[in-house]
């Protein structure tokens, strides 16, 4: 279920405040929230194509 724009803005503000106060948030989303702070892009850790062929659990697409 997606958040409407008002609630997405409210959630972003809560997360931003939490992070600015030293907190951490782990978020999986298809929509960039625009929260300032460090981020980890998991696409940097995708297995190489040669290894994917050997493990069907790792065979996924972007």
PATIKE-154449 format. One record per residue (C-alpha): residue number from 0; residue in three letters; chain; x, y, z. Coordinates in steps of 0.1 Angstrom, whole numbers, plus 5000, padded with zeros to 4 digits. Example, Ala and Ser with C-alpha at 12.3 -4.5 7.8 and 13.67 -1.06 7.14 Angstrom:
% residues 2
0, ALA, A, 5123, 4955, 5078
1, SER, A, 5137, 4989, 5071
//
This chain:
% residues 62
0, UNK, A, 5000, 5000, 5000
1, UNK, A, 5014, 5034, 4990
2, UNK, A, 5012, 5065, 5011
3, UNK, A, 4994, 5096, 4997
4, UNK, A, 5016, 5127, 4993
5, UNK, A, 5006, 5143, 5026
6, UNK, A, 5015, 5112, 5046
7, UNK, A, 5047, 5106, 5026
8, UNK, A, 5058, 5141, 5034
9, UNK, A, 5049, 5136, 5071
10, UNK, A, 5069, 5103, 5072
11, UNK, A, 5099, 5119, 5055
12, UNK, A, 5099, 5147, 5081
13, UNK, A, 5097, 5122, 5110
14, UNK, A, 5126, 5102, 5095
15, UNK, A, 5147, 5133, 5088
16, UNK, A, 5142, 5145, 5124
17, UNK, A, 5151, 5111, 5138
18, UNK, A, 5183, 5109, 5116
19, UNK, A, 5193, 5145, 5126
20, UNK, A, 5191, 5135, 5162
21, UNK, A, 5215, 5106, 5157
22, UNK, A, 5190, 5079, 5149
23, UNK, A, 5191, 5054, 5120
24, UNK, A, 5164, 5042, 5097
25, UNK, A, 5164, 5012, 5074
26, UNK, A, 5139, 5018, 5046
27, UNK, A, 5131, 4998, 5015
28, UNK, A, 5110, 5019, 4990
29, UNK, A, 5105, 5023, 4953
30, UNK, A, 5100, 5060, 4958
31, UNK, A, 5130, 5082, 4969
32, UNK, A, 5121, 5100, 5001
33, UNK, A, 5147, 5127, 4999
34, UNK, A, 5160, 5121, 5034
35, UNK, A, 5195, 5137, 5039
36, UNK, A, 5221, 5114, 5054
37, UNK, A, 5242, 5084, 5045
38, UNK, A, 5227, 5058, 5022
39, UNK, A, 5236, 5023, 5010
40, UNK, A, 5227, 5014, 4975
41, UNK, A, 5224, 4976, 4974
42, UNK, A, 5228, 4976, 4936
43, UNK, A, 5266, 4981, 4944
44, UNK, A, 5265, 4946, 4959
45, UNK, A, 5248, 4926, 4932
46, UNK, A, 5265, 4893, 4924
47, UNK, A, 5284, 4891, 4891
48, UNK, A, 5265, 4875, 4863
49, UNK, A, 5287, 4844, 4862
50, UNK, A, 5278, 4836, 4898
51, UNK, A, 5241, 4842, 4892
52, UNK, A, 5239, 4813, 4867
53, UNK, A, 5249, 4788, 4894
54, UNK, A, 5224, 4799, 4921
55, UNK, A, 5188, 4804, 4911
56, UNK, A, 5181, 4823, 4943
57, UNK, A, 5205, 4850, 4932
58, UNK, A, 5191, 4852, 4896
59, UNK, A, 5171, 4884, 4898
60, UNK, A, 5166, 4915, 4876
61, UNK, A, 5167, 4952, 4883
//
